């Protein structure tokens, strides 16, 4: 420490007339007991793909910087929350595009996330009053026919919220009054109803062909028996009929083997019959293939694994619902290619 009149100099700071100046902190854009933005970016990058503990280990391995797991967690969730707010803001600011109509493809799927719930009114240690549960993360995507640029959005809420996010995705991808959107998903009724609500006459909905095939294959075991060759032949016939738009013939094939029960008591033939019967107009595979449109929802199922499940369903991981929602928005922001844009705006 060196003193010159009213100025005291040290390696880290200056005190001039009672005011402390930290040249290094100002140049590095950090505060005492804080982390620089480049360091935060690397922390969030590691923690978005692996557990907070593993992210801490990776920071030490790659950069020689020791950051406590608790700090990794706080920084990551803080930025994830900002990304969620950014997603809400962009949802409000979505505006219809002007120009030629596009042929868009939309898909949606749900994935169950392990969550932990706390009773806020419980006295004492709230951890003793907690309970674990599962909540559905609803992920949607939209892309233009023939394009690899896919736009994702996610919500842990009601179907109506998921539908609004789906519409937002479509607008971001160029949906306007001249556009049409081909929706394909599994047989979940809430997805079909949201497609009808938000896209109306501009949208069409198709049940994923491969989900349908699973129902037919299961029913074949009851309709045909153990003869694998005959069972495969029967299954292929029903698939061909469904692709040709002859669902009534398939229902007629299943009719003699139904047991008329519901729930767990229903047999496979009953389940398959009900699956087809309750979804009229959602099996037009012939028209989809003629227009070179997908008949399977493999894109959203792949995104569910890579965007949602890879991080949110790590062994032993349980999330507060609000934290799970924020982490999902962090993951979708990366999947949408907005990672650099976010950090540029943050800096």
C-alpha positions in Angstrom: 0.0 0.0 0.0 1.3 3.4 -1.0 -0.2 6.8 0.2 0.2 10.1 -1.7 -1.7 12.8 0.0 -5.4 11.9 -0.2 -4.8 9.1 -2.7 -4.1 5.6 -1.5 -3.0 3.0 -4.1 -3.1 -0.8 -3.9 -3.0 -3.6 -6.4 -6.8 -3.9 -6.6 -8.4 -0.5 -5.9 -7.9 3.3 -5.6 -9.5 5.5 -2.9 -9.7 9.1 -4.0 -11.2 11.6 -1.6 -13.1 8.8 0.1 -14.5 7.2 -3.1 -13.3 3.7 -3.9 -12.3 3.0 -7.5 -11.7 -0.5 -8.8 -9.9 -0.3 -12.2 -9.8 -4.0 -12.8 -13.5 -4.6 -11.9 -14.5 -1.7 -14.2 -12.5 -3.0 -17.1 -13.7 -6.6 -16.6 -17.3 -5.5 -16.1 -17.7 -7.4 -12.8 -18.5 -6.5 -9.2 -17.1 -7.8 -6.0 -18.2 -11.4 -5.4 -19.6 -11.5 -8.9 -18.9 -13.5 -12.1 -18.0 -11.9 -15.4 -20.4 -12.4 -18.3 -18.1 -14.6 -20.3 -17.7 -16.8 -17.3 -21.4 -16.9 -16.8 -22.0 -17.8 -20.4 -19.7 -20.8 -20.1 -21.3 -21.9 -16.9 -24.7 -21.8 -18.4 -23.5 -23.6 -21.5 -22.2 -26.5 -19.4 -25.2 -26.6 -17.1 -27.7 -26.6 -19.9 -26.4 -30.0 -21.0 -25.4 -31.6 -17.7 -26.1 -31.4 -14.0 -25.0 -28.4 -12.0 -22.4 -30.5 -10.2 -21.0 -31.8 -13.5 -20.9 -28.3 -14.9 -18.8 -27.2 -11.9 -16.4 -30.0 -12.6 -16.2 -29.1 -16.3 -15.3 -25.5 -15.4 -12.4 -26.6 -13.3 -11.3 -29.2 -15.9 -11.4 -26.9 -18.9 -10.6 -23.4 -17.4 -9.0 -24.1 -14.1 -11.7 -22.1 -12.4 -13.4 -23.5 -9.3 -17.1 -22.4 -9.1 -19.3 -23.9 -6.4 -22.3 -26.0 -7.5 -24.7 -23.6 -5.8 -23.3 -20.7 -7.8 -23.6 -22.7 -11.0 -27.2 -23.4 -10.2 -28.1 -19.8 -9.2 -26.5 -18.3 -12.4 -28.0 -20.9 -14.7 -31.5 -20.6 -13.3 -31.2 -16.8 -13.3 -30.4 -16.7 -17.1 -33.0 -19.4 -17.7 -35.6 -17.1 -16.1 -34.5 -14.2 -18.3 -34.9 -16.4 -21.4 -38.4 -17.3 -20.3 -39.3 -13.6 -20.0 -37.8 -13.0 -23.4 -39.9 -15.9 -24.8 -43.1 -14.3 -23.3 -42.2 -10.9 -24.8 -41.6 -12.3 -28.2 -45.0 -14.2 -28.0 -46.7 -10.8 -27.4 -44.9 -9.1 -30.2 -45.5 -11.7 -32.9 -47.0 -10.2 -36.0 -48.3 -11.8 -39.2 -45.8 -11.9 -42.0 -46.4 -10.2 -45.3 -45.7 -12.0 -48.6 -46.4 -15.2 -50.4 -48.0 -18.1 -48.5 -45.8 -20.9 -47.3 -46.5 -24.6 -46.8 -45.6 -25.1 -43.1 -45.4 -28.3 -41.0 -46.3 -28.3 -37.3 -45.8 -30.9 -34.7 -46.5 -31.1 -31.0 -45.9 -33.7 -28.3 -45.8 -34.0 -24.5 -43.2 -35.4 -22.2 -43.6 -36.0 -18.4 -41.1 -34.1 -16.2 -40.4 -35.1 -12.6 -41.3 -32.2 -10.3 -41.2 -31.7 -6.5 -43.9 -29.7 -4.9 -43.7 -27.9 -1.5 -46.5 -26.9 0.8 -45.8 -23.3 1.4 -48.2 -23.2 4.4 -46.4 -26.0 6.2 -44.6 -25.1 9.4 -41.0 -26.0 10.2 -38.9 -27.8 7.7 -40.8 -27.6 4.4 -38.7 -30.5 3.0 -40.6 -32.9 5.2 -43.9 -31.8 3.6 -42.8 -32.0 0.0 -44.2 -34.4 -2.5 -43.0 -35.6 -5.9 -45.1 -35.7 -9.0 -45.0 -35.6 -12.8 -46.1 -32.7 -15.0 -46.3 -32.6 -18.8 -44.0 -30.4 -20.8 -45.7 -29.5 -24.1 -43.2 -29.0 -26.9 -44.1 -27.8 -30.3 -42.2 -27.0 -33.5 -42.9 -25.5 -36.9 -40.8 -25.6 -40.0 -41.3 -24.8 -43.7 -41.7 -27.7 -46.1 -38.2 -28.7 -47.3 -36.4 -26.6 -44.7 -34.1 -27.7 -41.8 -34.8 -24.5 -39.9 -37.1 -25.5 -37.1 -38.7 -23.2 -34.5 -39.5 -24.7 -31.1 -41.5 -23.5 -28.1 -42.4 -25.2 -24.9 -44.8 -24.7 -22.0 -45.6 -26.5 -18.7 -49.2 -25.4 -18.6 -52.7 -25.9 -20.0 -53.3 -27.0 -23.6 -54.5 -23.5 -24.5 -51.1 -22.0 -23.6 -49.4 -24.7 -25.7 -51.7 -23.8 -28.6 -50.8 -20.1 -28.4 -47.1 -21.0 -28.4 -47.7 -23.2 -31.5 -49.3 -20.3 -33.3 -46.4 -18.1 -32.3 -44.0 -20.6 -33.8 -45.9 -20.6 -37.0 -46.0 -16.8 -37.3 -42.2 -16.7 -36.6 -41.8 -19.1 -39.5 -43.8 -17.0 -41.9 -47.5 -18.0 -41.4 -49.9 -15.5 -43.0 -53.4 -15.6 -44.5 -52.1 -17.2 -47.7 -50.2 -20.0 -45.9 -51.3 -23.5 -44.9 -50.0 -25.6 -42.1 -49.9 -29.4 -42.0 -50.1 -30.7 -38.4 -49.1 -34.2 -37.5 -48.9 -35.7 -34.0 -49.9 -38.7 -32.0 -53.5 -39.3 -31.2 -53.7 -37.0 -28.1 -57.1 -35.2 -28.5 -55.9 -32.0 -26.9 -53.3 -31.5 -29.7 -55.8 -32.0 -32.4 -58.2 -29.5 -30.7 -55.5 -26.9 -30.4 -54.5 -27.3 -34.0 -58.2 -26.7 -35.0 -58.5 -23.7 -32.6 -55.3 -21.8 -33.6 -55.0 -22.7 -37.3 -58.7 -23.2 -38.2 -59.2 -23.6 -41.9 -55.6 -23.0 -42.7 -54.6 -26.1 -40.9 -55.0 -29.8 -41.4 -54.4 -32.5 -38.8 -53.0 -36.0 -39.3 -52.5 -38.8 -36.7 -49.0 -40.1 -36.7 -49.0 -43.2 -38.9 -46.5 -45.1 -36.8 -48.6 -44.7 -33.6 -51.6 -46.1 -35.5 -49.5 -49.1 -36.7 -48.7 -49.9 -33.1 -52.4 -50.2 -32.3 -53.0 -52.4 -35.4 -50.0 -54.6 -34.5 -51.3 -55.1 -30.9 -54.8 -55.9 -32.1 -53.5 -58.5 -34.6 -52.4 -60.8 -31.7 -56.1 -61.1 -30.7 -57.6 -61.2 -34.2 -55.2 -63.7 -35.8 -53.5 -65.5 -32.9 -49.9 -66.8 -32.6 -49.3 -67.5 -36.3 -46.6 -64.8 -37.0 -46.8 -65.1 -40.8 -50.6 -64.7 -40.8 -50.5 -62.0 -38.2 -48.0 -60.0 -40.3 -50.1 -60.4 -43.5 -53.2 -59.2 -41.7 -51.4 -56.2 -40.2 -50.0 -55.2 -43.5 -53.5 -55.4 -45.1 -54.9 -53.0 -42.4 -52.0 -50.6 -42.9 -52.6 -50.6 -46.6 -56.3 -49.9 -46.1 -55.7 -47.1 -43.7 -53.3 -45.4 -46.2 -55.9 -45.8 -48.9 -58.6 -44.1 -46.8 -60.5 -47.3 -46.1 -60.8 -47.0 -42.3 -64.3 -48.4 -42.3 -63.0 -51.7 -43.6 -60.4 -51.8 -40.8 -63.2 -51.2 -38.2 -65.2 -54.0 -39.7 -62.2 -56.3 -39.3 -61.9 -55.4 -35.7 -65.6 -55.5 -34.8 -65.9 -59.3 -34.0 -63.0 -59.2 -31.6 -64.0 -56.2 -29.4 -64.9 -56.8 -25.8 -66.9 -53.5 -25.4 -65.1 -52.5 -22.2 -63.2 -49.3 -21.3 -60.0 -48.5 -19.5 -57.7 -51.3 -18.4 -60.4 -53.9 -19.0 -60.6 -53.1 -22.8 -58.7 -55.5 -25.0 -56.3 -54.5 -27.8 -59.0 -54.8 -30.5 -61.3 -52.6 -28.6 -58.6 -50.0 -28.0 -57.6 -50.0 -31.7 -61.3 -49.7 -32.8 -61.9 -46.8 -30.5 -58.6 -45.1 -31.5 -59.7 -45.1 -35.2 -63.4 -44.5 -34.6 -62.9 -41.4 -32.4 -60.6 -39.6 -34.8 -62.6 -39.2 -38.1 -60.9 -37.2 -40.8 -57.5 -37.5 -39.2 -56.1 -40.4 -41.3 -55.8 -38.9 -44.7 -52.3 -40.3 -45.5 -53.0 -40.5 -49.2 -53.4 -36.8 -49.6 -50.4 -36.1 -47.4 -48.1 -38.3 -49.4 -49.4 -36.9 -52.6 -48.4 -33.4 -51.4 -45.0 -34.7 -50.1 -46.0 -34.0 -46.5 -44.9 -36.2 -43.6 -47.2 -38.8 -42.1 -45.1 -39.3 -39.0 -44.2 -37.1 -36.1 -40.6 -38.2 -35.8 -39.3 -34.6 -35.8 -41.1 -33.6 -32.6 -40.2 -37.0 -30.9 -36.6 -36.4 -31.7 -36.8 -32.9 -30.3 -38.5 -34.2 -27.2 -35.5 -36.4 -26.6 -32.8 -33.9 -27.4 -34.4 -30.7 -26.0 -36.5 -31.9 -23.1 -35.5 -35.3 -21.8 -31.7 -35.2 -22.2 -31.5 -32.5 -19.5 -34.7 -32.5 -17.6 -34.9 -36.2 -17.0 -31.4 -36.9 -15.7 -31.4 -39.8 -13.1 -32.3 -38.4 -9.6 -33.2 -35.0 -10.9 -36.4 -33.4 -9.5 -37.5 -29.9 -10.4 -39.6 -27.2 -9.0 -42.2 -26.5 -11.8 -41.0 -22.9 -12.3 -37.4 -24.0 -12.6 -38.3 -26.8 -15.0 -40.2 -24.3 -17.2 -37.2 -21.9 -17.2 -34.7 -24.6 -18.1 -37.0 -25.8 -20.9 -37.0 -22.3 -22.3 -33.2 -22.2 -22.1 -33.0 -25.4 -24.1 -35.5 -24.3 -26.7 -33.6 -21.0 -27.1 -30.5 -23.0 -28.0 -32.4 -25.3 -30.3 -33.8 -22.2 -32.1 -30.3 -20.9 -32.7 -30.8 -17.8 -30.6 -28.0 -18.5 -28.1 -25.6 -15.8 -29.5 -28.4 -13.3 -29.9 -29.3 -13.6 -26.2 -25.8 -13.1 -24.9 -25.1 -10.2 -27.2 -28.2 -8.5 -25.9 -27.2 -9.3 -22.3 -23.8 -7.8 -22.7 
